[in-house]
Amino acid sequence: MKLYLIRHAESYGNIKGKIISTTDFELTEKGIMQSRRIGRKIRAELENVELSAYCSSLARARETLSEILRCAGRENIKITESDHLKEMDLGKLEGMSWEERRQKYPEIDLDEKLSSLQAPGGESYQDIKKRCRQFIENDLQKETPESSVIIVSHGITLRVLTNLLLNRPDEDINFLNWMENTALTELVRAKEKPAWQIVRLNDYSHLGELETAGYETWGLFAKCDYLKNGTE
């Protein structure tokens, strides 16, 4: 089985400079172009394969997946939306600027302390891990060993899902960088080997001029290399 884990493209929520989780926003024009570009990037890989497609039930994920499938020439594939793949509900942090969050909730660290996070008035890391596990058990395990599966979700949820699929300790997620908009993480699992293996992690080489401004400053925060640390 092969998994394509893709973060949604740029939405109007991303350009507000605010913390956004469950508020529903559509894609920007740039986001649509990002989605089309990743669709073209993986088009050849998706030809003539048994393909399934899942996404969060939020608009930015659904629109991203629709554009990917269209540009990959697989627009007839059924899209299954799942609340299990929605972004972490950040509760009282929703709509705050990052500076406001630092002032009001200095103990909250969405980067290097995600494994112990409890969002005020929202979900915890363990809540998201439970949701991801439910998605794996309810949906992913129904897929055949020959399937290729596209999953479009969100920044925190994809970090948790990736860490869970790789059977890594919770603490390892604290050095798993934020995934760029439409970045691709590819995992494979052979029939005779039940463990998932990383082929590509947070690959955003297709973006070029469509890359998020300043991403390498705020997105690539990890001081440790996720691929070389923790339990494989």
Accessible surface in RSA format (square Angstrom, percent):
REM  Atomic radii and reference values for relative SASA: ProtOr
REM  Chains: A
REM  Algorithm: Lee & Richards
REM  Probe-radius: 1.40
REM  Slices: 20
REM RES _ NUM      All-atoms   Total-Side   Main-Chain    Non-polar    All polar
REM                ABS   REL    ABS   REL    ABS   REL    ABS   REL    ABS   REL
RES MET A   1    21.87  11.3   3.72   2.5  18.14  43.2   7.22   6.1  14.64  19.4
RES LYS A   2    64.78  31.6  64.35  39.5   0.43   1.0  23.34  21.0  41.44  44.1
RES LEU A   3     0.00   0.0   0.00   0.0   0.00   0.0   0.00   0.0   0.00   0.0
RES TYR A   4     0.49   0.2   0.49   0.3   0.00   0.0   0.00   0.0   0.49   0.6
RES LEU A   5     0.00   0.0   0.00   0.0   0.00   0.0   0.00   0.0   0.00   0.0
RES ILE A   6     0.00   0.0   0.00   0.0   0.00   0.0   0.00   0.0   0.00   0.0
RES ARG A   7    23.84  10.0  23.84  12.2   0.00   0.0   0.03   0.0  23.81  14.4
RES HIS A   8     4.87   2.7   4.87   3.4   0.00   0.0   0.17   0.2   4.70   5.5
RES ALA A   9     0.00   0.0   0.00   0.0   0.00   0.0   0.00   0.0   0.00   0.0
RES GLU A  10    15.63   9.0  15.63  11.8   0.00   0.0   0.50   1.0  15.13  12.4
RES SER A  11     1.69   1.4   1.69   2.3   0.00   0.0   0.00   0.0   1.69   2.4
RES TYR A  12   102.25  47.7 102.05  58.1   0.20   0.5  69.41  52.2  32.84  40.5
RES GLY A  13     1.25   1.5   0.00   N/A   1.25   1.5   0.53   1.5   0.72   1.6
RES ASN A  14    62.73  43.3  32.46  31.4  30.27  72.9  14.20  34.2  48.53  46.9
RES ILE A  15   100.23  57.0  65.78  49.0  34.45  83.0  72.63  52.3  27.60  74.9
RES LYS A  16   111.17  54.2  86.23  52.9  24.94  59.4  41.27  37.1  69.90  74.5
RES GLY A  17    47.99  59.2   0.00   N/A  47.99  59.2  38.68 106.1   9.31  20.8
RES LYS A  18    88.19  43.0  77.72  47.7  10.47  24.9  39.59  35.6  48.60  51.8
RES ILE A  19     2.45   1.4   1.87   1.4   0.58   1.4   2.45   1.8   0.00   0.0
RES ILE A  20    38.85  22.1  16.86  12.6  22.00  53.0  16.86  12.1  22.00  59.7
RES SER A  21     0.07   0.1   0.07   0.1   0.00   0.0   0.00   0.0   0.07   0.1
RES THR A  22    48.14  34.2  37.30  37.8  10.84  25.8  18.21  24.5  29.94  45.3
RES THR A  23    57.05  40.6  48.78  49.5   8.26  19.7  42.74  57.4  14.30  21.6
RES ASP A  24    79.75  55.9  54.65  54.4  25.10  59.3  28.04  66.0  51.71  51.6
RES PHE A  25    37.37  18.7  34.03  21.1   3.34   8.7  37.37  22.7   0.00   0.0
RES GLU A  26   108.97  62.6 105.84  80.1   3.13   7.4  21.95  42.5  87.02  71.0
RES LEU A  27     8.95   5.0   0.40   0.3   8.55  21.5   0.40   0.3   8.55  23.0
RES THR A  28     8.81   6.3   8.81   8.9   0.00   0.0   8.81  11.8   0.00   0.0
RES GLU A  29   125.43  72.0 123.29  93.3   2.14   5.1  58.61 113.4  66.82  54.6
RES LYS A  30    54.68  26.7  52.33  32.1   2.35   5.6  32.03  28.8  22.65  24.1
RES GLY A  31     0.00   0.0   0.00   N/A   0.00   0.0   0.00   0.0   0.00   0.0
RES ILE A  32    39.61  22.5  39.61  29.5   0.00   0.0  39.61  28.5   0.00   0.0
RES MET A  33    92.02  47.7  89.78  59.4   2.24   5.3  52.56  44.7  39.45  52.3
RES GLN A  34     0.00   0.0   0.00   0.0   0.00   0.0   0.00   0.0   0.00   0.0
RES SER A  35     0.00   0.0   0.00   0.0   0.00   0.0   0.00   0.0   0.00   0.0
RES ARG A  36    86.50  36.3  86.50  44.1   0.00   0.0  12.76  17.4  73.74  44.7
RES ARG A  37    61.94  26.0  60.91  31.0   1.03   2.5  17.13  23.4  44.81  27.2
RES ILE A  38     0.00   0.0   0.00   0.0   0.00   0.0   0.00   0.0   0.00   0.0
RES GLY A  39     0.00   0.0   0.00   N/A   0.00   0.0   0.00   0.0   0.00   0.0
RES ARG A  40   136.45  57.3 120.25  61.3  16.20  38.6  58.13  79.4  78.33  47.5
RES LYS A  41    65.76  32.1  35.82  22.0  29.94  71.3  27.25  24.5  38.51  41.0
RES ILE A  42     0.00   0.0   0.00   0.0   0.00   0.0   0.00   0.0   0.00   0.0
RES ARG A  43   107.81  45.3 107.81  55.0   0.00   0.0  28.71  39.2  79.10  47.9
RES ALA A  44    79.93  73.5  63.48  98.0  16.46  37.4  64.16  90.3  15.78  41.8
RES GLU A  45    63.11  36.2  44.57  33.7  18.53  44.1  38.84  75.1  24.26  19.8
RES LEU A  46     0.02   0.0   0.02   0.0   0.00   0.0   0.02   0.0   0.00   0.0
RES GLU A  47    91.74  52.7  80.29  60.7  11.45  27.3  23.15  44.8  68.59  56.0
RES ASN A  48   153.46 105.8 108.00 104.4  45.46 109.5  40.81  98.2 112.65 108.9
RES VAL A  49    45.80  30.1  34.21  31.0  11.59  27.9  40.57  35.2   5.23  14.2
RES GLU A  50    89.10  51.2  72.26  54.7  16.84  40.1  47.41  91.7  41.69  34.0
RES LEU A  51    16.29   9.1   0.00   0.0  16.29  41.0   0.05   0.0  16.24  43.7
RES SER A  52    24.89  21.0  21.73  29.0   3.17   7.3   9.33  19.9  15.57  21.8
RES ALA A  53     2.15   2.0   0.00   0.0   2.15   4.9   0.00   0.0   2.15   5.7
RES TYR A  54    16.19   7.6  16.19   9.2   0.00   0.0   3.04   2.3  13.14  16.2
RES CYS A  55     0.00   0.0   0.00   0.0   0.00   0.0   0.00   0.0   0.00   0.0
RES SER A  56     0.00   0.0   0.00   0.0   0.00   0.0   0.00   0.0   0.00   0.0
RES SER A  57    31.79  26.9  20.34  27.1  11.45  26.4  17.42  37.1  14.38  20.1
RES LEU A  58    10.16   5.7  10.16   7.3   0.00   0.0  10.16   7.1   0.00   0.0
RES ALA A  59     9.50   8.7   9.50  14.7   0.00   0.0   9.50  13.4   0.00   0.0
RES ARG A  60     7.79   3.3   7.79   4.0   0.00   0.0   0.22   0.3   7.57   4.6
RES ALA A  61     0.00   0.0   0.00   0.0   0.00   0.0   0.00   0.0   0.00   0.0
RES ARG A  62    80.72  33.9  80.72  41.1   0.00   0.0  23.71  32.4  57.02  34.6
RES GLU A  63    53.02  30.4  49.56  37.5   3.47   8.3  31.50  60.9  21.53  17.6
RES THR A  64     0.00   0.0   0.00   0.0   0.00   0.0   0.00   0.0   0.00   0.0
RES LEU A  65     0.00   0.0   0.00   0.0   0.00   0.0   0.00   0.0   0.00   0.0
RES SER A  66    50.56  42.7  43.16  57.6   7.40  17.1  31.94  68.0  18.62  26.1
RES GLU A  67    32.35  18.6  31.84  24.1   0.51   1.2   3.98   7.7  28.37  23.2
RES ILE A  68     0.00   0.0   0.00   0.0   0.00   0.0   0.00   0.0   0.00   0.0
RES LEU A  69     2.80   1.6   2.80   2.0   0.00   0.0   2.80   2.0   0.00   0.0
RES ARG A  70   115.80  48.6 106.77  54.4   9.03  21.5  51.56  70.5  64.24  38.9
RES CYS A  71    17.47  13.2   9.20  10.3   8.27  19.4   7.35  18.6  10.12  10.9
RES ALA A  72     2.05   1.9   0.00   0.0   2.05   4.7   0.00   0.0   2.05   5.4
RES GLY A  73    36.76  45.3   0.00   N/A  36.76  45.3  12.02  33.0  24.74  55.4
RES ARG A  74    49.96  21.0  46.74  23.8   3.22   7.7  17.28  23.6  32.68  19.8
RES GLU A  75   103.34  59.3  77.99  59.0  25.35  60.3  33.53  64.9  69.81  57.0
RES ASN A  76   147.01 101.4 114.97 111.1  32.04  77.2  37.17  89.5 109.84 106.2
RES ILE A  77    36.91  21.0  28.52  21.3   8.38  20.2  30.14  21.7   6.77  18.4
RES LYS A  78   165.03  80.5 147.69  90.6  17.34  41.3 100.93  90.9  64.10  68.3
RES ILE A  79    48.36  27.5  26.95  20.1  21.40  51.6  26.95  19.4  21.40  58.1
RES THR A  80    45.14  32.1  42.67  43.3   2.47   5.9  30.78  41.3  14.36  21.7
RES GLU A  81    80.56  46.3  54.23  41.0  26.33  62.7  18.81  36.4  61.75  50.4
RES SER A  82    11.59   9.8   6.38   8.5   5.21  12.0   9.00  19.2   2.59   3.6
RES ASP A  83    92.92  65.1  84.41  84.0   8.51  20.1  28.33  66.7  64.59  64.4
RES HIS A  84    45.71  25.0  45.49  31.6   0.22   0.6  24.88  25.6  20.83  24.2
RES LEU A  85     0.00   0.0   0.00   0.0   0.00   0.0   0.00   0.0   0.00   0.0
RES LYS A  86    59.03  28.8  59.03  36.2   0.00   0.0  11.29  10.2  47.75  50.9
RES GLU A  87    14.00   8.0  12.87   9.7   1.13   2.7   1.58   3.1  12.42  10.1
RES MET A  88     0.07   0.0   0.07   0.0   0.00   0.0   0.00   0.0   0.07   0.1
RES ASP A  89    51.51  36.1  51.51  51.3   0.00   0.0   5.65  13.3  45.86  45.7
RES LEU A  90     5.95   3.3   5.95   4.3   0.00   0.0   5.95   4.2   0.00   0.0
RES GLY A  91    19.77  24.4   0.00   N/A  19.77  24.4  11.01  30.2   8.76  19.6
RES LYS A  92   134.64  65.7 117.46  72.1  17.17  40.9  70.75  63.7  63.88  68.0
RES LEU A  93     0.00   0.0   0.00   0.0   0.00   0.0   0.00   0.0   0.00   0.0
RES GLU A  94    49.22  28.3  29.39  22.2  19.83  47.2  29.33  56.7  19.89  16.2
RES GLY A  95    35.84  44.2   0.00   N/A  35.84  44.2  23.01  63.1  12.84  28.8
RES MET A  96    23.55  12.2  21.67  14.3   1.88   4.5  23.29  19.8   0.26   0.3
RES SER A  97    26.10  22.1  26.10  34.8   0.00   0.0  21.68  46.2   4.42   6.2
RES TRP A  98    99.17  39.8  97.77  47.3   1.40   3.3  83.67  44.6  15.50  25.2
RES GLU A  99    85.50  49.1  83.52  63.2   1.99   4.7  46.20  89.4  39.30  32.1
RES GLU A 100    67.37  38.7  66.93  50.6   0.44   1.0  23.58  45.6  43.79  35.8
RES ARG A 101    26.34  11.1  26.34  13.4   0.00   0.0   0.00   0.0  26.34  16.0
RES ARG A 102   117.62  49.4 109.71  55.9   7.92  18.8  50.50  69.0  67.12  40.7
RES GLN A 103   130.05  72.7  99.79  72.9  30.26  72.1  37.60  80.0  92.45  70.1
RES LYS A 104   132.09  64.4 104.68  64.2  27.41  65.3  68.38  61.5  63.71  67.9
RES TYR A 105    42.91  20.0  42.91  24.4   0.00   0.0  24.24  18.2  18.68  23.0
RES PRO A 106    98.15  71.5  71.98  65.6  26.17  95.1  74.17  61.2  23.98 149.0
RES GLU A 107   115.69  66.4  92.35  69.9  23.34  55.6  71.35 138.0  44.35  36.2
RES ILE A 108    12.15   6.9  10.31   7.7   1.84   4.4  10.91   7.9   1.24   3.4
RES ASP A 109    37.82  26.5  35.37  35.2   2.45   5.8  12.42  29.2  25.39  25.3
RES LEU A 110     5.20   2.9   3.16   2.3   2.04   5.1   3.16   2.2   2.04   5.5
RES ASP A 111    42.74  29.9  42.74  42.5   0.00   0.0   2.64   6.2  40.11  40.0
RES GLU A 112    66.33  38.1  57.11  43.2   9.22  21.9  13.89  26.9  52.44  42.8
RES LYS A 113   119.33  58.2 116.62  71.6   2.71   6.5  64.74  58.3  54.60  58.2
RES LEU A 114     0.20   0.1   0.20   0.1   0.00   0.0   0.20   0.1   0.00   0.0
RES SER A 115    22.50  19.0  10.74  14.3  11.75  27.1   2.09   4.5  20.40  28.6
RES SER A 116    90.09  76.1  57.92  77.3  32.17  74.1  51.04 108.7  39.04  54.7
RES LEU A 117     8.84   4.9   2.87   2.1   5.97  15.0   6.50   4.6   2.33   6.3
RES GLN A 118    99.95  55.9  89.79  65.6  10.16  24.2  56.74 120.8  43.21  32.8
RES ALA A 119     0.27   0.3   0.00   0.0   0.27   0.6   0.00   0.0   0.27   0.7
RES PRO A 120    26.81  19.5  16.77  15.3  10.04  36.5  26.81  22.1   0.00   0.0
RES GLY A 121    69.19  85.3   0.00   N/A  69.19  85.3  31.93  87.6  37.26  83.4
RES GLY A 122    22.90  28.2   0.00   N/A  22.90  28.2   4.89  13.4  18.01  40.3
RES GLU A 123    38.15  21.9  37.68  28.5   0.47   1.1  18.78  36.3  19.37  15.8
RES SER A 124    17.70  15.0  17.70  23.6   0.00   0.0  11.60  24.7   6.11   8.6
RES TYR A 125     4.16   1.9   3.81   2.2   0.35   0.9   1.59   1.2   2.57   3.2
RES GLN A 126    96.72  54.1  92.49  67.6   4.24  10.1  55.46 118.0  41.26  31.3
RES ASP A 127    58.83  41.2  55.97  55.7   2.86   6.8   9.66  22.7  49.17  49.0
RES ILE A 128     0.17   0.1   0.17   0.1   0.00   0.0   0.17   0.1   0.00   0.0
RES LYS A 129    43.60  21.3  43.60  26.7   0.00   0.0  12.79  11.5  30.81  32.8
RES LYS A 130   132.88  64.8 128.34  78.7   4.54  10.8  74.91  67.4  57.96  61.7
RES ARG A 131    34.73  14.6  34.73  17.7   0.00   0.0  28.93  39.5   5.80   3.5
RES CYS A 132     0.00   0.0   0.00   0.0   0.00   0.0   0.00   0.0   0.00   0.0
RES ARG A 133   102.89  43.2 102.89  52.4   0.00   0.0  32.94  45.0  69.95  42.4
RES GLN A 134    59.21  33.1  58.90  43.0   0.32   0.8  15.41  32.8  43.80  33.2
RES PHE A 135     0.00   0.0   0.00   0.0   0.00   0.0   0.00   0.0   0.00   0.0
RES ILE A 136    25.89  14.7  25.89  19.3   0.00   0.0  25.89  18.6   0.00   0.0
RES GLU A 137    92.58  53.2  77.30  58.5  15.28  36.4  21.44  41.5  71.14  58.1
RES ASN A 138    71.52  49.3  67.16  64.9   4.36  10.5  20.14  48.5  51.38  49.7
RES ASP A 139    25.27  17.7  25.18  25.1   0.09   0.2   0.09   0.2  25.18  25.1
RES LEU A 140     5.22   2.9   4.64   3.3   0.58   1.5   4.71   3.3   0.50   1.4
RES GLN A 141   122.40  68.4  92.67  67.7  29.73  70.8  32.04  68.2  90.36  68.5
RES LYS A 142   160.29  78.2 127.27  78.1  33.02  78.6  86.87  78.2  73.41  78.2
RES GLU A 143    29.17  16.7  16.88  12.8  12.29  29.3   2.62   5.1  26.55  21.7
RES THR A 144    55.57  39.5  52.73  53.5   2.84   6.8  55.49  74.5   0.08   0.1
RES PRO A 145    72.48  52.8  64.28  58.6   8.20  29.8  66.87  55.2   5.61  34.9
RES GLU A 146    99.07  56.9  75.19  56.9  23.88  56.9  58.88 113.9  40.19  32.8
RES SER A 147     1.31   1.1   0.12   0.2   1.19   2.7   0.08   0.2   1.23   1.7
RES SER A 148     9.39   7.9   9.39  12.5   0.00   0.0   0.00   0.0   9.39  13.2
RES VAL A 149     0.00   0.0   0.00   0.0   0.00   0.0   0.00   0.0   0.00   0.0
RES ILE A 150     0.00   0.0   0.00   0.0   0.00   0.0   0.00   0.0   0.00   0.0
RES ILE A 151     0.00   0.0   0.00   0.0   0.00   0.0   0.00   0.0   0.00   0.0
RES VAL A 152     0.00   0.0   0.00   0.0   0.00   0.0   0.00   0.0   0.00   0.0
RES SER A 153     0.00   0.0   0.00   0.0   0.00   0.0   0.00   0.0   0.00   0.0
RES HIS A 154     0.73   0.4   0.73   0.5   0.00   0.0   0.63   0.6   0.10   0.1
RES GLY A 155     2.28   2.8   0.00   N/A   2.28   2.8   1.22   3.3   1.06   2.4
RES ILE A 156     2.68   1.5   2.68   2.0   0.00   0.0   2.68   1.9   0.00   0.0
RES THR A 157     0.00   0.0   0.00   0.0   0.00   0.0   0.00   0.0   0.00   0.0
RES LEU A 158     0.00   0.0   0.00   0.0   0.00   0.0   0.00   0.0   0.00   0.0
RES ARG A 159     0.00   0.0   0.00   0.0   0.00   0.0   0.00   0.0   0.00   0.0
RES VAL A 160     1.43   0.9   0.51   0.5   0.93   2.2   0.51   0.4   0.93   2.5
RES LEU A 161     0.00   0.0   0.00   0.0   0.00   0.0   0.00   0.0   0.00   0.0
RES THR A 162     0.00   0.0   0.00   0.0   0.00   0.0   0.00   0.0   0.00   0.0
RES ASN A 163     2.03   1.4   2.03   2.0   0.00   0.0   0.49   1.2   1.54   1.5
RES LEU A 164    27.95  15.6  15.51  11.1  12.44  31.3  19.29  13.5   8.66  23.3
RES LEU A 165    14.52   8.1   3.08   2.2  11.44  28.8   5.97   4.2   8.55  23.0
RES LEU A 166    16.38   9.1   9.00   6.4   7.38  18.6  10.53   7.4   5.85  15.7
RES ASN A 167   123.74  85.3 114.54 110.7   9.21  22.2  26.08  62.8  97.67  94.4
RES ARG A 168    12.81   5.4   0.33   0.2  12.47  29.7   0.68   0.9  12.13   7.4
RES PRO A 169    54.47  39.7  41.73  38.0  12.74  46.3  53.99  44.6   0.48   3.0
RES ASP A 170    30.83  21.6  26.87  26.7   3.95   9.3   6.81  16.0  24.01  23.9
RES GLU A 171   112.07  64.3 109.88  83.1   2.19   5.2  56.17 108.7  55.90  45.6
RES ASP A 172     9.01   6.3   9.01   9.0   0.00   0.0   0.00   0.0   9.01   9.0
RES ILE A 173     0.00   0.0   0.00   0.0   0.00   0.0   0.00   0.0   0.00   0.0
RES ASN A 174    26.49  18.3  22.98  22.2   3.50   8.4   9.78  23.5  16.71  16.2
RES PHE A 175    35.12  17.6  34.05  21.1   1.08   2.8  34.05  20.6   1.08   3.1
RES LEU A 176     3.61   2.0   3.61   2.6   0.00   0.0   3.61   2.5   0.00   0.0
RES ASN A 177    39.22  27.0  36.69  35.5   2.53   6.1   3.46   8.3  35.75  34.6
RES TRP A 178    27.40  11.0  27.40  13.3   0.00   0.0  22.24  11.9   5.16   8.4
RES MET A 179     0.66   0.3   0.66   0.4   0.00   0.0   0.41   0.3   0.25   0.3
RES GLU A 180     0.09   0.1   0.09   0.1   0.00   0.0   0.00   0.0   0.09   0.1
RES ASN A 181     4.01   2.8   4.01   3.9   0.00   0.0   0.00   0.0   4.01   3.9
RES THR A 182     0.00   0.0   0.00   0.0   0.00   0.0   0.00   0.0   0.00   0.0
RES ALA A 183     0.07   0.1   0.07   0.1   0.00   0.0   0.07   0.1   0.00   0.0
RES LEU A 184     0.00   0.0   0.00   0.0   0.00   0.0   0.00   0.0   0.00   0.0
RES THR A 185     0.25   0.2   0.25   0.3   0.00   0.0   0.00   0.0   0.25   0.4
RES GLU A 186     7.53   4.3   7.53   5.7   0.00   0.0   0.00   0.0   7.53   6.1
RES LEU A 187     0.00   0.0   0.00   0.0   0.00   0.0   0.00   0.0   0.00   0.0
RES VAL A 188    44.15  29.0  44.03  39.9   0.11   0.3  44.03  38.3   0.11   0.3
RES ARG A 189    77.01  32.3  71.07  36.2   5.94  14.2   4.48   6.1  72.53  44.0
RES ALA A 190    45.84  42.2  29.44  45.4  16.40  37.3  38.97  54.9   6.87  18.2
RES LYS A 191   151.23  73.8 111.76  68.6  39.48  94.0  75.60  68.0  75.63  80.6
RES GLU A 192   135.15  77.6 101.22  76.6  33.94  80.8  64.86 125.5  70.29  57.4
RES LYS A 193   127.26  62.1 126.42  77.6   0.84   2.0  69.44  62.5  57.82  61.6
RES PRO A 194   112.64  82.1 100.87  92.0  11.76  42.8 105.32  87.0   7.31  45.5
RES ALA A 195    59.30  54.5  49.10  75.8  10.20  23.2  58.77  82.8   0.52   1.4
RES TRP A 196    21.56   8.7  11.78   5.7   9.78  23.0   6.23   3.3  15.33  24.9
RES GLN A 197    99.62  55.7  98.35  71.9   1.27   3.0  34.98  74.5  64.64  49.0
RES ILE A 198    45.06  25.6  14.86  11.1  30.20  72.8  14.86  10.7  30.20  81.9
RES VAL A 199    79.11  52.1  49.13  44.5  29.97  72.2  53.39  46.4  25.72  69.7
RES ARG A 200    56.13  23.6  50.87  25.9   5.26  12.5  35.36  48.3  20.77  12.6
RES LEU A 201    42.85  23.9  19.49  13.9  23.36  58.7  19.49  13.7  23.36  62.9
RES ASN A 202    19.19  13.2  12.98  12.5   6.21  15.0   8.67  20.9  10.52  10.2
RES ASP A 203    28.79  20.2  22.85  22.7   5.94  14.1  14.86  35.0  13.93  13.9
RES TYR A 204    39.69  18.5  36.08  20.5   3.61   9.4  26.26  19.7  13.43  16.6
RES SER A 205    88.47  74.8  50.87  67.9  37.60  86.6  54.01 115.0  34.47  48.3
RES HIS A 206    22.20  12.1   5.92   4.1  16.27  41.6  15.96  16.4   6.24   7.3
RES LEU A 207     0.15   0.1   0.15   0.1   0.00   0.0   0.15   0.1   0.00   0.0
RES GLY A 208    49.24  60.7   0.00   N/A  49.24  60.7  38.64 106.0  10.59  23.7
RES GLU A 209   134.07  77.0  95.76  72.4  38.31  91.2  75.39 145.8  58.68  47.9
RES LEU A 210    11.00   6.1  11.00   7.9   0.00   0.0  11.00   7.7   0.00   0.0
RES GLU A 211    53.81  30.9  45.24  34.2   8.57  20.4  11.00  21.3  42.82  35.0
RES THR A 212    28.39  20.2  26.34  26.7   2.05   4.9  26.30  35.3   2.09   3.2
RES ALA A 213    92.19  84.8  69.25 106.9  22.94  52.2  79.90 112.5  12.30  32.6
RES GLY A 214    45.55  56.2   0.00   N/A  45.55  56.2  31.95  87.7  13.60  30.5
RES TYR A 215     0.87   0.4   0.00   0.0   0.87   2.3   0.00   0.0   0.87   1.1
RES GLU A 216   111.75  64.2  95.81  72.5  15.94  38.0  26.30  50.9  85.46  69.8
RES THR A 217   121.00  86.1  96.47  97.8  24.53  58.4  70.64  94.9  50.36  76.1
RES TRP A 218   106.64  42.8  95.29  46.1  11.35  26.6  95.50  50.9  11.14  18.1
RES GLY A 219     0.00   0.0   0.00   N/A   0.00   0.0   0.00   0.0   0.00   0.0
RES LEU A 220    66.46  37.0  46.85  33.5  19.61  49.3  46.96  33.0  19.50  52.5
RES PHE A 221    31.46  15.7  14.15   8.8  17.31  45.1  21.67  13.1   9.79  28.0
RES ALA A 222    26.44  24.3   1.26   1.9  25.18  57.3   1.99   2.8  24.45  64.8
RES LYS A 223   166.24  81.1 124.36  76.3  41.87  99.7 113.35 102.0  52.89  56.3
RES CYS A 224    62.56  47.3  50.08  55.9  12.47  29.3   8.38  21.2  54.18  58.4
RES ASP A 225    66.23  46.4  54.04  53.8  12.19  28.8  30.35  71.4  35.89  35.8
RES TYR A 226     8.03   3.8   5.06   2.9   2.98   7.7   5.06   3.8   2.98   3.7
RES LEU A 227    85.11  47.4  72.13  51.6  12.99  32.6  72.29  50.8  12.82  34.5
RES LYS A 228   171.40  83.6 134.67  82.6  36.73  87.5  86.54  77.9  84.85  90.4
RES ASN A 229    51.45  35.5  47.49  45.9   3.96   9.5   6.74  16.2  44.71  43.2
RES GLY A 230    49.57  61.1   0.00   N/A  49.57  61.1  17.16  47.1  32.41  72.6
RES THR A 231    81.13  57.7  75.83  76.9   5.30  12.6  53.69  72.1  27.44  41.5
RES GLU A 232   142.72  81.9  93.12  70.5  49.59 118.1  82.16 158.9  60.56  49.4
END  Absolute sums over single chains surface
CHAIN  1 A    10599.8       8505.7       2094.1       5264.4       5335.4
END  Absolute sums over all chains
TOTAL         10599.8       8505.7       2094.1       5264.4       5335.4
